[in-house]
């Protein structure tokens, strides 16, 4: 059963980027399209989210400046992976039905 790799990035005000990803277990084998639809419904303007609010690592650059840099992260895409889950969050049917944030 493949896990889900959630790919995202941080983009500062100068457009420098730092990419990251986390891997969730998917014991109910939920389709990528269903998971992505839920994720997109939770994003700000269909693209951004606050990593801390979602329980994900923040990817701020070493030069981060609260006065000029945004504090949100950008969703890139999700994909199946055989890599071992590195997050305690599990994607399951219960979350999908109730539309809990990740």
C-alpha positions, 0 to 999 in steps of 0.5 A: 500500500503506497504512502502519500508524499506531500510536496510543498515549498516556501518562497520569500519576498525575493522569490528564493525557494526552499522545497520540502516534503512529508510522507503520510501513511494511507492505510485506507488507500484513499485515491490521490484525487480525493486527498488532493481535493480535500487539501485544495479546499483548505488552502488560502486562494487554492495555493497557500497554507500556514505550515505550523497550523497544519502541523508541518515543518516550516521551510523558512530560509536563513534570511527570513525577515518577518517585516518583508517575507510572507509566513505562508507556504505553497502547496506543490503536489501530492504523489504516491511513494513507497518511502516510510511515513515520517509524520505521525498524521495518518490519512484515513477515511474518517478525516476525508469524511469529516474534512479535518485539516491535516 
